[in-house]
Amino acid sequence: MSEHITGRYEGKVALVTGAGSGIGRAVVLRLATEGASVVGCDVDADGLAGTGKLLSDRGQHANLVTADVTSQSDMDGLVAALPGGRIDLLANVAGIMDYFLPVTELDDETWDRVLAVNLTGPMRLCRAVLPLMRAAGGGAVVNVSSIGGLTGSVAGSAYVAAKHGLIGLTRSVAFLYAEDGIRTTAVCPGGVATNIGRTAVPRVPWAFGRLEKSFGRAVRTADPDEIATLVAWLGSDEAVNVNGAVITSDGGFTS
């Protein structure tokens, strides 16, 4: 883990999705190190167990809950698990790929699942926690989008649409709730060393071949903690004047 600021989140409560691996796990570890009371969720129970082991090895703890961001009842239970009904930071990290499917080859099941995880899930959590933040006089939401939310050249049609939509959701919430002391931002990573898994296996060779031409613009692959560092800063009081921003962390891919 890169340098961290111990105590920056002391006394604060954070909710992190996708906590079982990759960027979500890195965000949980970093926030716990910085003093936050963390509630983390993932659909992958084994992944959560791995996160819990890493925390335990460091003498830290988080409330890790097996939950699916596409399930309203699971999200209701997750919000109910917030200590004291309080939340200072919502980090919407959970995400899946779409097999790099172009729209002509895109099936309804993939479209529905990708939008449910990457866009509807964050919307539901925003809808659930914003009243808590308003009542408390403020808070922060950080949505992990992607450079796929800025360009159509790195993924399939469903992923690109969902991540563009997440940026739109970010900007809408940022504007409408700024006067309540709530800041909402989006992070757009490029390539990151995660195990996003089977949903990143291309299914249509001609489409992937066209998308692959853009991949050579990548200078490097980020470590998940490099993205977590940015998420933690955006959610902290140090970023008090940052609202509605869409920040790339892609090594210059989109420059």
C-alpha positions, 0 to 999 in steps of 0.5 A: 500500500502506498503512503496513507494518512492515518486518522484522516477518517477517524470517527467516520463511516464509509460504505464500499461496494465491490469489497471482495477484490480489486479496487473495492478491496483496496478502498476498504483497506485504505479507509480502515487504515485511515481510521474509518468504520467501514461497511463493505459488500460483495456478491463474492463471499470468498473474496470478502473472506480474503479481504477480512483476512488482510484486515485481520493480519493488519489488526484492523476490522470492517463489517463485510456483508455478502450482498448483491448490488442488484438486489434492493433487499440486499441494499436495504440490509446493507444500509441497515448495517451502517453503525448508528445509521450514519454514513460519511462516504459512499464509494460505489466501486462494484462493476462488471464488464460486458464481454466486449460485445458490440450492440448488434451481438448484445443480448438482453441478459448481458445488457440488463445485468451490466446496467444493473450492477454498474448503474442501477446499483449505484443509483439505489445506494445514492437514493438510500444514503443521501437522506442520511447525509442530508440529515447529518449536514453533509457527506461524500459520494465517489462513483468509480466509473471508467475511461469507458465512461468517456470513450467508446473505444475500450469496451462493449456497448453495455459497459460503455453505456452504463459507465457514461450513465454513471457519470451523468448520475454523478453530475446530477447528484452533485448539482442537486445536493451541493447545497446540502453539503454533499459532494459527488465525484467520479473516478475514471480508471484506465487499465487496473490489475484486478480480477474482473473475471469472466465478464472480460473474456471477449466473445466477438472476435471482430469487435474485440479486434477493433477495440484492441487497436486502442489498447496500445495507448495504455502506458501502464496498468495501475495497481488497485491501491493507486485508484483507492488513494484517489477515492480516499482523497475525494471522500475526505475533507481535504477535497471540500471544494471538489464536487461534480468532478470527473477525474481520470486516473489512466496514465495518460490514456485519454490525454 
